[in-house]
Amino acid sequence: MATARKDVIESALSLSTVERVELVELLLKSLDAPNKSIDAVWAEESEFRVDAYEAGEIKTVSSEQVFSKYQK
């Protein structure tokens, strides 16, 4: 197994810069597989937040306020 890993790494490093970027993107994408149950929870939460905002039930802050908090 170690030899196969080494061969893959050597092959990857021999690729052009563009090909390595494409490979990295594909590998990262493979790690970020969608989770339908989490997606459903977030969809429900986002609808709840939009409804609360439209009903005037939540306080909002400007993006400037948010970013200034983290720029300190």
mmCIF file as Biopython writes it, N, C-alpha, C and O atoms, coordinates in Angstrom:
data_model
#
loop_
_atom_site.group_PDB
_atom_site.id
_atom_site.type_symbol
_atom_site.label_atom_id
_atom_site.label_alt_id
_atom_site.label_comp_id
_atom_site.label_asym_id
_atom_site.label_entity_id
_atom_site.label_seq_id
_atom_site.pdbx_PDB_ins_code
_atom_site.Cartn_x
_atom_site.Cartn_y
_atom_site.Cartn_z
_atom_site.occupancy
_atom_site.B_iso_or_equiv
_atom_site.auth_seq_id
_atom_site.auth_asym_id
_atom_site.pdbx_PDB_model_num
ATOM 1   N N  . MET A ? 1  ? 0.827   -1.199 0.000   1.0 0.0 1  A 1 
ATOM 2   C CA . MET A ? 1  ? 0.000   0.000  0.000   1.0 0.0 1  A 1 
ATOM 3   C C  . MET A ? 1  ? 0.862   1.250  0.000   1.0 0.0 1  A 1 
ATOM 4   O O  . MET A ? 1  ? 0.536   2.219  -0.686  1.0 0.0 1  A 1 
ATOM 5   N N  . ALA A ? 2  ? 1.951   1.251  0.750   1.0 0.0 2  A 1 
ATOM 6   C CA . ALA A ? 2  ? 2.829   2.415  0.817   1.0 0.0 2  A 1 
ATOM 7   C C  . ALA A ? 2  ? 3.424   2.715  -0.549  1.0 0.0 2  A 1 
ATOM 8   O O  . ALA A ? 2  ? 3.598   3.880  -0.905  1.0 0.0 2  A 1 
ATOM 9   N N  . THR A ? 3  ? 3.735   1.683  -1.312  1.0 0.0 3  A 1 
ATOM 10  C CA . THR A ? 3  ? 4.293   1.884  -2.649  1.0 0.0 3  A 1 
ATOM 11  C C  . THR A ? 3  ? 3.268   2.523  -3.569  1.0 0.0 3  A 1 
ATOM 12  O O  . THR A ? 3  ? 3.610   3.419  -4.341  1.0 0.0 3  A 1 
ATOM 13  N N  . ALA A ? 4  ? 2.033   2.084  -3.504  1.0 0.0 4  A 1 
ATOM 14  C CA . ALA A ? 4  ? 0.971   2.665  -4.327  1.0 0.0 4  A 1 
ATOM 15  C C  . ALA A ? 4  ? 0.783   4.138  -3.971  1.0 0.0 4  A 1 
ATOM 16  O O  . ALA A ? 4  ? 0.626   4.978  -4.856  1.0 0.0 4  A 1 
ATOM 17  N N  . ARG A ? 5  ? 0.799   4.444  -2.696  1.0 0.0 5  A 1 
ATOM 18  C CA . ARG A ? 5  ? 0.659   5.835  -2.240  1.0 0.0 5  A 1 
ATOM 19  C C  . ARG A ? 5  ? 1.800   6.677  -2.771  1.0 0.0 5  A 1 
ATOM 20  O O  . ARG A ? 5  ? 1.590   7.780  -3.276  1.0 0.0 5  A 1 
ATOM 21  N N  . LYS A ? 6  ? 2.994   6.158  -2.655  1.0 0.0 6  A 1 
ATOM 22  C CA . LYS A ? 6  ? 4.176   6.871  -3.137  1.0 0.0 6  A 1 
ATOM 23  C C  . LYS A ? 6  ? 4.081   7.108  -4.648  1.0 0.0 6  A 1 
ATOM 24  O O  . LYS A ? 6  ? 4.407   8.192  -5.132  1.0 0.0 6  A 1 
ATOM 25  N N  . ASP A ? 7  ? 3.636   6.098  -5.382  1.0 0.0 7  A 1 
ATOM 26  C CA . ASP A ? 7  ? 3.487   6.228  -6.834  1.0 0.0 7  A 1 
ATOM 27  C C  . ASP A ? 7  ? 2.461   7.307  -7.194  1.0 0.0 7  A 1 
ATOM 28  O O  . ASP A ? 7  ? 2.667   8.083  -8.127  1.0 0.0 7  A 1 
ATOM 29  N N  . VAL A ? 8  ? 1.368   7.346  -6.452  1.0 0.0 8  A 1 
ATOM 30  C CA . VAL A ? 8  ? 0.331   8.342  -6.717  1.0 0.0 8  A 1 
ATOM 31  C C  . VAL A ? 8  ? 0.886   9.743  -6.451  1.0 0.0 8  A 1 
ATOM 32  O O  . VAL A ? 8  ? 0.663   10.664 -7.237  1.0 0.0 8  A 1 
ATOM 33  N N  . ILE A ? 9  ? 1.602   9.896  -5.350  1.0 0.0 9  A 1 
ATOM 34  C CA . ILE A ? 9  ? 2.185   11.202 -5.011  1.0 0.0 9  A 1 
ATOM 35  C C  . ILE A ? 9  ? 3.194   11.633 -6.069  1.0 0.0 9  A 1 
ATOM 36  O O  . ILE A ? 9  ? 3.181   12.781 -6.512  1.0 0.0 9  A 1 
ATOM 37  N N  . GLU A ? 10 ? 4.052   10.732 -6.467  1.0 0.0 10 A 1 
ATOM 38  C CA . GLU A ? 10 ? 5.046   11.057 -7.493  1.0 0.0 10 A 1 
ATOM 39  C C  . GLU A ? 10 ? 4.369   11.434 -8.810  1.0 0.0 10 A 1 
ATOM 40  O O  . GLU A ? 10 ? 4.782   12.382 -9.476  1.0 0.0 10 A 1 
ATOM 41  N N  . SER A ? 11 ? 3.343   10.699 -9.174  1.0 0.0 11 A 1 
ATOM 42  C CA . SER A ? 11 ? 2.607   11.011 -10.401 1.0 0.0 11 A 1 
ATOM 43  C C  . SER A ? 11 ? 1.936   12.375 -10.302 1.0 0.0 11 A 1 
ATOM 44  O O  . SER A ? 11 ? 1.965   13.162 -11.248 1.0 0.0 11 A 1 
ATOM 45  N N  . ALA A ? 12 ? 1.336   12.643 -9.161  1.0 0.0 12 A 1 
ATOM 46  C CA . ALA A ? 12 ? 0.657   13.926 -8.971  1.0 0.0 12 A 1 
ATOM 47  C C  . ALA A ? 12 ? 1.646   15.085 -9.055  1.0 0.0 12 A 1 
ATOM 48  O O  . ALA A ? 12 ? 1.354   16.115 -9.663  1.0 0.0 12 A 1 
ATOM 49  N N  . LEU A ? 13 ? 2.796   14.915 -8.453  1.0 0.0 13 A 1 
ATOM 50  C CA . LEU A ? 13 ? 3.796   15.985 -8.463  1.0 0.0 13 A 1 
ATOM 51  C C  . LEU A ? 13 ? 4.401   16.209 -9.840  1.0 0.0 13 A 1 
ATOM 52  O O  . LEU A ? 13 ? 4.966   17.269 -10.107 1.0 0.0 13 A 1 
ATOM 53  N N  . SER A ? 14 ? 4.287   15.226 -10.706 1.0 0.0 14 A 1 
ATOM 54  C CA . SER A ? 14 ? 4.826   15.382 -12.060 1.0 0.0 14 A 1 
ATOM 55  C C  . SER A ? 14 ? 3.850   16.103 -12.993 1.0 0.0 14 A 1 
ATOM 56  O O  . SER A ? 14 ? 4.208   16.437 -14.123 1.0 0.0 14 A 1 
ATOM 57  N N  . LEU A ? 15 ? 2.629   16.342 -12.533 1.0 0.0 15 A 1 
ATOM 58  C CA . LEU A ? 15 ? 1.633   17.030 -13.344 1.0 0.0 15 A 1 
ATOM 59  C C  . LEU A ? 15 ? 1.976   18.513 -13.471 1.0 0.0 15 A 1 
ATOM 60  O O  . LEU A ? 15 ? 2.735   19.062 -12.673 1.0 0.0 15 A 1 
ATOM 61  N N  . SER A ? 16 ? 1.406   19.138 -14.479 1.0 0.0 16 A 1 
ATOM 62  C CA . SER A ? 16 ? 1.575   20.586 -14.627 1.0 0.0 16 A 1 
ATOM 63  C C  . SER A ? 16 ? 0.834   21.283 -13.483 1.0 0.0 16 A 1 
ATOM 64  O O  . SER A ? 16 ? 0.037   20.665 -12.776 1.0 0.0 16 A 1 
ATOM 65  N N  . THR A ? 17 ? 1.105   22.550 -13.319 1.0 0.0 17 A 1 
ATOM 66  C CA . THR A ? 17 ? 0.450   23.319 -12.267 1.0 0.0 17 A 1 
ATOM 67  C C  . THR A ? 17 ? -1.068  23.288 -12.430 1.0 0.0 17 A 1 
ATOM 68  O O  . THR A ? 17 ? -1.796  23.077 -11.460 1.0 0.0 17 A 1 
ATOM 69  N N  . VAL A ? 18 ? -1.535  23.494 -13.635 1.0 0.0 18 A 1 
ATOM 70  C CA . VAL A ? 18 ? -2.983  23.478 -13.893 1.0 0.0 18 A 1 
ATOM 71  C C  . VAL A ? 18 ? -3.569  22.110 -13.566 1.0 0.0 18 A 1 
ATOM 72  O O  . VAL A ? 18 ? -4.636  22.025 -12.957 1.0 0.0 18 A 1 
ATOM 73  N N  . GLU A ? 19 ? -2.901  21.064 -13.953 1.0 0.0 19 A 1 
ATOM 74  C CA . GLU A ? 19 ? -3.399  19.711 -13.673 1.0 0.0 19 A 1 
ATOM 75  C C  . GLU A ? 19 ? -3.407  19.425 -12.175 1.0 0.0 19 A 1 
ATOM 76  O O  . GLU A ? 19 ? -4.316  18.761 -11.677 1.0 0.0 19 A 1 
ATOM 77  N N  . ARG A ? 20 ? -2.395  19.925 -11.446 1.0 0.0 20 A 1 
ATOM 78  C CA . ARG A ? 20 ? -2.364  19.720 -9.996  1.0 0.0 20 A 1 
ATOM 79  C C  . ARG A ? 20 ? -3.505  20.474 -9.316  1.0 0.0 20 A 1 
ATOM 80  O O  . ARG A ? 20 ? -4.118  19.968 -8.376  1.0 0.0 20 A 1 
ATOM 81  N N  . VAL A ? 21 ? -3.783  21.681 -9.794  1.0 0.0 21 A 1 
ATOM 82  C CA . VAL A ? 21 ? -4.910  22.442 -9.240  1.0 0.0 21 A 1 
ATOM 83  C C  . VAL A ? 21 ? -6.212  21.694 -9.482  1.0 0.0 21 A 1 
ATOM 84  O O  . VAL A ? 21 ? -7.047  21.595 -8.583  1.0 0.0 21 A 1 
ATOM 85  N N  . GLU A ? 22 ? -6.390  21.170 -10.685 1.0 0.0 22 A 1 
ATOM 86  C CA . GLU A ? 22 ? -7.599  20.398 -10.997 1.0 0.0 22 A 1 
ATOM 87  C C  . GLU A ? 22 ? -7.702  19.169 -10.095 1.0 0.0 22 A 1 
ATOM 88  O O  . GLU A ? 22 ? -8.785  18.833 -9.615  1.0 0.0 22 A 1 
ATOM 89  N N  . LEU A ? 23 ? -6.581  18.509 -9.870  1.0 0.0 23 A 1 
ATOM 90  C CA . LEU A ? 23 ? -6.562  17.333 -9.004  1.0 0.0 23 A 1 
ATOM 91  C C  . LEU A ? 23 ? -6.938  17.707 -7.574  1.0 0.0 23 A 1 
ATOM 92  O O  . LEU A ? 23 ? -7.739  17.021 -6.939  1.0 0.0 23 A 1 
ATOM 93  N N  . VAL A ? 24 ? -6.364  18.785 -7.072  1.0 0.0 24 A 1 
ATOM 94  C CA . VAL A ? 24 ? -6.679  19.236 -5.712  1.0 0.0 24 A 1 
ATOM 95  C C  . VAL A ? 24 ? -8.166  19.556 -5.594  1.0 0.0 24 A 1 
ATOM 96  O O  . VAL A ? 24 ? -8.809  19.176 -4.616  1.0 0.0 24 A 1 
ATOM 97  N N  . GLU A ? 25 ? -8.714  20.252 -6.589  1.0 0.0 25 A 1 
ATOM 98  C CA . GLU A ? 25 ? -10.135 20.579 -6.560  1.0 0.0 25 A 1 
ATOM 99  C C  . GLU A ? 25 ? -10.999 19.326 -6.534  1.0 0.0 25 A 1 
ATOM 100 O O  . GLU A ? 25 ? -11.983 19.260 -5.797  1.0 0.0 25 A 1 
ATOM 101 N N  . LEU A ? 26 ? -10.634 18.340 -7.331  1.0 0.0 26 A 1 
ATOM 102 C CA . LEU A ? 26 ? -11.390 17.086 -7.344  1.0 0.0 26 A 1 
ATOM 103 C C  . LEU A ? 26 ? -11.292 16.352 -6.009  1.0 0.0 26 A 1 
ATOM 104 O O  . LEU A ? 26 ? -12.283 15.808 -5.520  1.0 0.0 26 A 1 
ATOM 105 N N  . LEU A ? 27 ? -10.100 16.338 -5.424  1.0 0.0 27 A 1 
ATOM 106 C CA . LEU A ? 27 ? -9.922  15.664 -4.139  1.0 0.0 27 A 1 
ATOM 107 C C  . LEU A ? 27 ? -10.715 16.364 -3.044  1.0 0.0 27 A 1 
ATOM 108 O O  . LEU A ? 27 ? -11.379 15.709 -2.241  1.0 0.0 27 A 1 
ATOM 109 N N  . LEU A ? 28 ? -10.649 17.698 -3.009  1.0 0.0 28 A 1 
ATOM 110 C CA . LEU A ? 28 ? -11.406 18.436 -1.999  1.0 0.0 28 A 1 
ATOM 111 C C  . LEU A ? 28 ? -12.901 18.249 -2.183  1.0 0.0 28 A 1 
ATOM 112 O O  . LEU A ? 28 ? -13.638 18.098 -1.208  1.0 0.0 28 A 1 
ATOM 113 N N  . LYS A ? 29 ? -13.345 18.257 -3.418  1.0 0.0 29 A 1 
ATOM 114 C CA . LYS A ? 29 ? -14.769 18.052 -3.694  1.0 0.0 29 A 1 
ATOM 115 C C  . LYS A ? 29 ? -15.219 16.672 -3.204  1.0 0.0 29 A 1 
ATOM 116 O O  . LYS A ? 29 ? -16.336 16.518 -2.708  1.0 0.0 29 A 1 
ATOM 117 N N  . SER A ? 30 ? -14.351 15.680 -3.344  1.0 0.0 30 A 1 
ATOM 118 C CA . SER A ? 30 ? -14.710 14.327 -2.908  1.0 0.0 30 A 1 
ATOM 119 C C  . SER A ? 30 ? -14.855 14.231 -1.393  1.0 0.0 30 A 1 
ATOM 120 O O  . SER A ? 30 ? -15.538 13.336 -0.894  1.0 0.0 30 A 1 
ATOM 121 N N  . LEU A ? 31 ? -14.220 15.145 -0.654  1.0 0.0 31 A 1 
ATOM 122 C CA . LEU A ? 31 ? -14.321 15.146 0.802   1.0 0.0 31 A 1 
ATOM 123 C C  . LEU A ? 31 ? -15.537 15.899 1.303   1.0 0.0 31 A 1 
ATOM 124 O O  . LEU A ? 31 ? -15.926 15.761 2.463   1.0 0.0 31 A 1 
ATOM 125 N N  . ASP A ? 32 ? -16.136 16.692 0.437   1.0 0.0 32 A 1 
ATOM 126 C CA . ASP A ? 32 ? -17.261 17.531 0.823   1.0 0.0 32 A 1 
ATOM 127 C C  . ASP A ? 32 ? -18.562 16.987 0.239   1.0 0.0 32 A 1 
ATOM 128 O O  . ASP A ? 32 ? -19.295 17.691 -0.456  1.0 0.0 32 A 1 
ATOM 129 N N  . ALA A ? 33 ? -18.823 15.745 0.531   1.0 0.0 33 A 1 
ATOM 130 C CA . ALA A ? 33 ? -20.032 15.101 0.008   1.0 0.0 33 A 1 
ATOM 131 C C  . ALA A ? 33 ? -21.266 15.658 0.719   1.0 0.0 33 A 1 
ATOM 132 O O  . ALA A ? 33 ? -21.243 15.860 1.933   1.0 0.0 33 A 1 
ATOM 133 N N  . PRO A ? 34 ? -22.332 15.904 -0.024  1.0 0.0 34 A 1 
ATOM 134 C CA . PRO A ? 34 ? -23.544 16.434 0.601   1.0 0.0 34 A 1 
ATOM 135 C C  . PRO A ? 34 ? -24.157 15.441 1.587   1.0 0.0 34 A 1 
ATOM 136 O O  . PRO A ? 34 ? -24.068 14.225 1.416   1.0 0.0 34 A 1 
ATOM 137 N N  . ASN A ? 35 ? -24.769 15.988 2.602   1.0 0.0 35 A 1 
ATOM 138 C CA . ASN A ? 35 ? -25.467 15.190 3.601   1.0 0.0 35 A 1 
ATOM 139 C C  . ASN A ? 35 ? -26.920 15.657 3.596   1.0 0.0 35 A 1 
ATOM 140 O O  . ASN A ? 35 ? -27.221 16.754 4.066   1.0 0.0 35 A 1 
ATOM 141 N N  . LYS A ? 36 ? -27.810 14.839 3.073   1.0 0.0 36 A 1 
ATOM 142 C CA . LYS A ? 36 ? -29.203 15.243 2.885   1.0 0.0 36 A 1 
ATOM 143 C C  . LYS A ? 36 ? -29.892 15.626 4.186   1.0 0.0 36 A 1 
ATOM 144 O O  . LYS A ? 36 ? -30.713 16.543 4.193   1.0 0.0 36 A 1 
ATOM 145 N N  . SER A ? 37 ? -29.583 14.955 5.275   1.0 0.0 37 A 1 
ATOM 146 C CA . SER A ? 37 ? -30.260 15.291 6.536   1.0 0.0 37 A 1 
ATOM 147 C C  . SER A ? 37 ? -29.786 16.648 7.054   1.0 0.0 37 A 1 
ATOM 148 O O  . SER A ? 37 ? -30.589 17.420 7.577   1.0 0.0 37 A 1 
ATOM 149 N N  . ILE A ? 38 ? -28.504 16.945 6.916   1.0 0.0 38 A 1 
ATOM 150 C CA . ILE A ? 38 ? -27.991 18.258 7.322   1.0 0.0 38 A 1 
ATOM 151 C C  . ILE A ? 38 ? -28.536 19.342 6.405   1.0 0.0 38 A 1 
ATOM 152 O O  . ILE A ? 38 ? -28.929 20.410 6.874   1.0 0.0 38 A 1 
ATOM 153 N N  . ASP A ? 39 ? -28.562 19.078 5.105   1.0 0.0 39 A 1 
ATOM 154 C CA . ASP A ? 39 ? -29.115 20.042 4.149   1.0 0.0 39 A 1 
ATOM 155 C C  . ASP A ? 39 ? -30.571 20.362 4.471   1.0 0.0 39 A 1 
ATOM 156 O O  . ASP A ? 39 ? -30.989 21.515 4.364   1.0 0.0 39 A 1 
ATOM 157 N N  . ALA A ? 40 ? -31.340 19.360 4.861   1.0 0.0 40 A 1 
ATOM 158 C CA . ALA A ? 40 ? -32.751 19.566 5.199   1.0 0.0 40 A 1 
ATOM 159 C C  . ALA A ? 40 ? -32.895 20.436 6.439   1.0 0.0 40 A 1 
ATOM 160 O O  . ALA A ? 40 ? -33.759 21.311 6.492   1.0 0.0 40 A 1 
ATOM 161 N N  . VAL A ? 41 ? -32.050 20.197 7.436   1.0 0.0 41 A 1 
ATOM 162 C CA . VAL A ? 41 ? -32.089 21.007 8.660   1.0 0.0 41 A 1 
ATOM 163 C C  . VAL A ? 41 ? -31.757 22.460 8.339   1.0 0.0 41 A 1 
ATOM 164 O O  . VAL A ? 41 ? -32.430 23.371 8.821   1.0 0.0 41 A 1 
ATOM 165 N N  . TRP A ? 42 ? -30.724 22.682 7.527   1.0 0.0 42 A 1 
ATOM 166 C CA . TRP A ? 42 ? -30.352 24.048 7.161   1.0 0.0 42 A 1 
ATOM 167 C C  . TRP A ? 42 ? -31.436 24.710 6.318   1.0 0.0 42 A 1 
ATOM 168 O O  . TRP A ? 42 ? -31.679 25.906 6.480   1.0 0.0 42 A 1 
ATOM 169 N N  . ALA A ? 43 ? -32.079 23.996 5.449   1.0 0.0 43 A 1 
ATOM 170 C CA . ALA A ? 43 ? -33.161 24.566 4.643   1.0 0.0 43 A 1 
ATOM 171 C C  . ALA A ? 43 ? -34.307 25.015 5.548   1.0 0.0 43 A 1 
ATOM 172 O O  . ALA A ? 43 ? -34.859 26.101 5.370   1.0 0.0 43 A 1 
ATOM 173 N N  . GLU A ? 44 ? -34.657 24.181 6.508   1.0 0.0 44 A 1 
ATOM 174 C CA . GLU A ? 44 ? -35.721 24.525 7.455   1.0 0.0 44 A 1 
ATOM 175 C C  . GLU A ? 44 ? -35.325 25.745 8.285   1.0 0.0 44 A 1 
ATOM 176 O O  . GLU A ? 44 ? -36.136 26.648 8.491   1.0 0.0 44 A 1 
ATOM 177 N N  . GLU A ? 45 ? -34.097 25.774 8.754   1.0 0.0 45 A 1 
ATOM 178 C CA . GLU A ? 45 ? -33.625 26.901 9.564   1.0 0.0 45 A 1 
ATOM 179 C C  . GLU A ? 45 ? -33.608 28.202 8.756   1.0 0.0 45 A 1 
ATOM 180 O O  . GLU A ? 45 ? -33.994 29.255 9.264   1.0 0.0 45 A 1 
ATOM 181 N N  . SER A ? 46 ? -33.166 28.129 7.513   1.0 0.0 46 A 1 
ATOM 182 C CA . SER A ? 46 ? -33.125 29.340 6.697   1.0 0.0 46 A 1 
ATOM 183 C C  . SER A ? 46 ? -34.534 29.870 6.424   1.0 0.0 46 A 1 
ATOM 184 O O  . SER A ? 46 ? -34.752 31.081 6.424   1.0 0.0 46 A 1 
ATOM 185 N N  . GLU A ? 47 ? -35.483 28.974 6.193   1.0 0.0 47 A 1 
ATOM 186 C CA . GLU A ? 47 ? -36.878 29.409 6.004   1.0 0.0 47 A 1 
ATOM 187 C C  . GLU A ? 47 ? -37.408 30.067 7.278   1.0 0.0 47 A 1 
ATOM 188 O O  . GLU A ? 47 ? -38.090 31.090 7.214   1.0 0.0 47 A 1 
ATOM 189 N N  . PHE A ? 48 ? -37.097 29.487 8.424   1.0 0.0 48 A 1 
ATOM 190 C CA . PHE A ? 48 ? -37.510 30.047 9.702   1.0 0.0 48 A 1 
ATOM 191 C C  . PHE A ? 48 ? -36.946 31.453 9.873   1.0 0.0 48 A 1 
ATOM 192 O O  . PHE A ? 48 ? -37.656 32.361 10.305  1.0 0.0 48 A 1 
ATOM 193 N N  . ARG A ? 49 ? -35.666 31.632 9.534   1.0 0.0 49 A 1 
ATOM 194 C CA . ARG A ? 49 ? -35.025 32.941 9.687   1.0 0.0 49 A 1 
ATOM 195 C C  . ARG A ? 49 ? -35.603 33.971 8.727   1.0 0.0 49 A 1 
ATOM 196 O O  . ARG A ? 49 ? -35.816 35.119 9.115   1.0 0.0 49 A 1 
ATOM 197 N N  . VAL A ? 50 ? -35.859 33.586 7.492   1.0 0.0 50 A 1 
ATOM 198 C CA . VAL A ? 50 ? -36.462 34.508 6.523   1.0 0.0 50 A 1 
ATOM 199 C C  . VAL A ? 50 ? -37.848 34.927 7.001   1.0 0.0 50 A 1 
ATOM 200 O O  . VAL A ? 50 ? -38.192 36.108 6.963   1.0 0.0 50 A 1 
ATOM 201 N N  . ASP A ? 51 ? -38.635 33.966 7.448   1.0 0.0 51 A 1 
ATOM 202 C CA . ASP A ? 51 ? -39.979 34.279 7.941   1.0 0.0 51 A 1 
ATOM 203 C C  . ASP A ? 51 ? -39.908 35.221 9.143   1.0 0.0 51 A 1 
ATOM 204 O O  . ASP A ? 51 ? -40.684 36.173 9.221   1.0 0.0 51 A 1 
ATOM 205 N N  . ALA A ? 52 ? -39.003 34.973 10.067  1.0 0.0 52 A 1 
ATOM 206 C CA . ALA A ? 52 ? -38.850 35.824 11.252  1.0 0.0 52 A 1 
ATOM 207 C C  . ALA A ? 52 ? -38.400 37.220 10.862  1.0 0.0 52 A 1 
ATOM 208 O O  . ALA A ? 52 ? -38.868 38.205 11.434  1.0 0.0 52 A 1 
ATOM 209 N N  . TYR A ? 53 ? -37.504 37.315 9.904   1.0 0.0 53 A 1 
ATOM 210 C CA . TYR A ? 53 ? -37.048 38.622 9.429   1.0 0.0 53 A 1 
ATOM 211 C C  . TYR A ? 53 ? -38.199 39.390 8.794   1.0 0.0 53 A 1 
ATOM 212 O O  . TYR A ? 53 ? -38.414 40.563 9.101   1.0 0.0 53 A 1 
ATOM 213 N N  . GLU A ? 54 ? -38.927 38.739 7.925   1.0 0.0 54 A 1 
ATOM 214 C CA . GLU A ? 54 ? -40.040 39.393 7.234   1.0 0.0 54 A 1 
ATOM 215 C C  . GLU A ? 54 ? -41.155 39.809 8.204   1.0 0.0 54 A 1 
ATOM 216 O O  . GLU A ? 54 ? -41.875 40.772 7.940   1.0 0.0 54 A 1 
ATOM 217 N N  . ALA A ? 55 ? -41.299 39.095 9.312   1.0 0.0 55 A 1 
ATOM 218 C CA . ALA A ? 55 ? -42.304 39.436 10.319  1.0 0.0 55 A 1 
ATOM 219 C C  . ALA A ? 55 ? -41.784 40.463 11.316  1.0 0.0 55 A 1 
ATOM 220 O O  . ALA A ? 55 ? -42.513 40.866 12.222  1.0 0.0 55 A 1 
ATOM 221 N N  . GLY A ? 56 ? -40.526 40.893 11.159  1.0 0.0 56 A 1 
ATOM 222 C CA . GLY A ? 56 ? -39.939 41.873 12.073  1.0 0.0 56 A 1 
ATOM 223 C C  . GLY A ? 56 ? -39.637 41.307 13.443  1.0 0.0 56 A 1 
ATOM 224 O O  . GLY A ? 56 ? -39.575 42.056 14.418  1.0 0.0 56 A 1 
ATOM 225 N N  . GLU A ? 57 ? -39.449 40.008 13.539  1.0 0.0 57 A 1 
ATOM 226 C CA . GLU A ? 57 ? -39.233 39.350 14.831  1.0 0.0 57 A 1 
ATOM 227 C C  . GLU A ? 57 ? -37.761 39.219 15.218  1.0 0.0 57 A 1 
ATOM 228 O O  . GLU A ? 57 ? -37.453 38.825 16.343  1.0 0.0 57 A 1 
ATOM 229 N N  . ILE A ? 58 ? -36.864 39.540 14.314  1.0 0.0 58 A 1 
ATOM 230 C CA . ILE A ? 58 ? -35.443 39.435 14.647  1.0 0.0 58 A 1 
ATOM 231 C C  . ILE A ? 58 ? -34.751 40.758 14.355  1.0 0.0 58 A 1 
ATOM 232 O O  . ILE A ? 58 ? -35.140 41.499 13.452  1.0 0.0 58 A 1 
ATOM 233 N N  . LYS A ? 59 ? -33.721 41.034 15.135  1.0 0.0 59 A 1 
ATOM 234 C CA . LYS A ? 59 ? -32.930 42.239 14.974  1.0 0.0 59 A 1 
ATOM 235 C C  . LYS A ? 59 ? -31.803 41.938 13.981  1.0 0.0 59 A 1 
ATOM 236 O O  . LYS A ? 59 ? -31.196 40.867 14.021  1.0 0.0 59 A 1 
ATOM 237 N N  . THR A ? 60 ? -31.538 42.877 13.108  1.0 0.0 60 A 1 
ATOM 238 C CA . THR A ? 60 ? -30.448 42.700 12.154  1.0 0.0 60 A 1 
ATOM 239 C C  . THR A ? 60 ? -29.346 43.715 12.439  1.0 0.0 60 A 1 
ATOM 240 O O  . THR A ? 60 ? -29.576 44.740 13.081  1.0 0.0 60 A 1 
ATOM 241 N N  . VAL A ? 61 ? -28.157 43.415 11.955  1.0 0.0 61 A 1 
ATOM 242 C CA . VAL A ? 61 ? -27.032 44.344 12.042  1.0 0.0 61 A 1 
ATOM 243 C C  . VAL A ? 61 ? -26.422 44.465 10.656  1.0 0.0 61 A 1 
ATOM 244 O O  . VAL A ? 61 ? -26.546 43.560 9.831   1.0 0.0 61 A 1 
ATOM 245 N N  . SER A ? 62 ? -25.771 45.578 10.408  1.0 0.0 62 A 1 
ATOM 246 C CA . SER A ? 62 ? -25.165 45.793 9.101   1.0 0.0 62 A 1 
ATOM 247 C C  . SER A ? 62 ? -23.909 44.939 8.951   1.0 0.0 62 A 1 
ATOM 248 O O  . SER A ? 62 ? -23.312 44.511 9.939   1.0 0.0 62 A 1 
ATOM 249 N N  . SER A ? 63 ? -23.526 44.704 7.722   1.0 0.0 63 A 1 
ATOM 250 C CA . SER A ? 63 ? -22.296 43.945 7.476   1.0 0.0 63 A 1 
ATOM 251 C C  . SER A ? 63 ? -21.089 44.697 8.017   1.0 0.0 63 A 1 
ATOM 252 O O  . SER A ? 63 ? -20.119 44.075 8.451   1.0 0.0 63 A 1 
ATOM 253 N N  . GLU A ? 64 ? -21.132 46.030 8.000   1.0 0.0 64 A 1 
ATOM 254 C CA . GLU A ? 64 ? -20.029 46.821 8.541   1.0 0.0 64 A 1 
ATOM 255 C C  . GLU A ? 64 ? -19.837 46.536 10.032  1.0 0.0 64 A 1 
ATOM 256 O O  . GLU A ? 64 ? -18.708 46.426 10.509  1.0 0.0 64 A 1 
ATOM 257 N N  . GLN A ? 65 ? -20.953 46.417 10.766  1.0 0.0 65 A 1 
ATOM 258 C CA . GLN A ? 65 ? -20.869 46.097 12.188  1.0 0.0 65 A 1 
ATOM 259 C C  . GLN A ? 65 ? -20.260 44.720 12.408  1.0 0.0 65 A 1 
ATOM 260 O O  . GLN A ? 65 ? -19.418 44.534 13.287  1.0 0.0 65 A 1 
ATOM 261 N N  . VAL A ? 66 ? -20.686 43.778 11.618  1.0 0.0 66 A 1 
ATOM 262 C CA . VAL A ? 66 ? -20.178 42.402 11.754  1.0 0.0 66 A 1 
ATOM 263 C C  . VAL A ? 66 ? -18.677 42.369 11.471  1.0 0.0 66 A 1 
ATOM 264 O O  . VAL A ? 66 ? -17.906 41.827 12.263  1.0 0.0 66 A 1 
ATOM 265 N N  . PHE A ? 67 ? -18.264 42.947 10.343  1.0 0.0 67 A 1 
ATOM 266 C CA . PHE A ? 67 ? -16.852 42.891 9.957   1.0 0.0 67 A 1 
ATOM 267 C C  . PHE A ? 67 ? -15.965 43.692 10.896  1.0 0.0 67 A 1 
ATOM 268 O O  . PHE A ? 67 ? -14.834 43.289 11.166  1.0 0.0 67 A 1 
ATOM 269 N N  . SER A ? 68 ? -16.456 44.817 11.398  1.0 0.0 68 A 1 
ATOM 270 C CA . SER A ? 68 ? -15.643 45.628 12.311  1.0 0.0 68 A 1 
ATOM 271 C C  . SER A ? 68 ? -15.356 44.853 13.597  1.0 0.0 68 A 1 
ATOM 272 O O  . SER A ? 68 ? -14.296 45.012 14.201  1.0 0.0 68 A 1 
ATOM 273 N N  . LYS A ? 69 ? -16.284 44.034 14.001  1.0 0.0 69 A 1 
ATOM 274 C CA . LYS A ? 69 ? -16.102 43.229 15.224  1.0 0.0 69 A 1 
ATOM 275 C C  . LYS A ? 69 ? -14.900 42.291 15.079  1.0 0.0 69 A 1 
ATOM 276 O O  . LYS A ? 69 ? -14.184 42.049 16.050  1.0 0.0 69 A 1 
ATOM 277 N N  . TYR A ? 70 ? -14.680 41.772 13.891  1.0 0.0 70 A 1 
ATOM 278 C CA . TYR A ? 70 ? -13.630 40.779 13.676  1.0 0.0 70 A 1 
ATOM 279 C C  . TYR A ? 70 ? -12.343 41.365 13.128  1.0 0.0 70 A 1 
ATOM 280 O O  . TYR A ? 70 ? -11.355 40.646 12.980  1.0 0.0 70 A 1 
ATOM 281 N N  . GLN A ? 71 ? -12.333 42.650 12.825  1.0 0.0 71 A 1 
ATOM 282 C CA . GLN A ? 71 ? -11.120 43.288 12.313  1.0 0.0 71 A 1 
ATOM 283 C C  . GLN A ? 71 ? -10.253 43.820 13.437  1.0 0.0 71 A 1 
ATOM 284 O O  . GLN A ? 71 ? -9.135  44.270 13.190  1.0 0.0 71 A 1 
ATOM 285 N N  . LYS A ? 72 ? -10.738 43.779 14.648  1.0 0.0 72 A 1 
ATOM 286 C CA . LYS A ? 72 ? -9.982  44.310 15.792  1.0 0.0 72 A 1 
ATOM 287 C C  . LYS A ? 72 ? -8.878  43.391 16.201  1.0 0.0 72 A 1 
ATOM 288 O O  . LYS A ? 72 ? -8.146  43.687 17.146  1.0 0.0 72 A 1 
#
